[in-house]
Amino acid sequence: MENVIVELIVAANLTGAALMQDVKTELPLLNVDENYKPVEMVPGEQDAAKVPQSAKVIVIRGAVEESDMAKLKQLDKVLHVWTDGKAEAF
């Protein structure tokens, strides 16, 4: 499993448990990190046109099988996926 940060489009009215349930339904490939509170973001210029007025952009954390990474990136509601590297002391 690869730890990832995912930027995605969700309905603007979703919060709390309803938001997390929607994310799990929309992104079945992602094992959502329940301890990471979703962060609302302003979409970048290149993504703004993809976000409907009735939606918002959030960032969540989770894990995905390496073999499913490309599939996750291709989902309509997913704007970006980044590998979430582990920070260690040096």
PyMOL commands that set and color helices and strands:
alter all, ss='L'
color gray80, all
select helices_A, chain A and resi 16-26+48-50+66-74
alter helices_A, ss='H'
color red, helices_A
select strands_A, chain A and resi 2-11+31-32+39-41+55-64+78-83
alter strands_A, ss='S'
color yellow, strands_A
deselect
rebuild
show_as cartoon
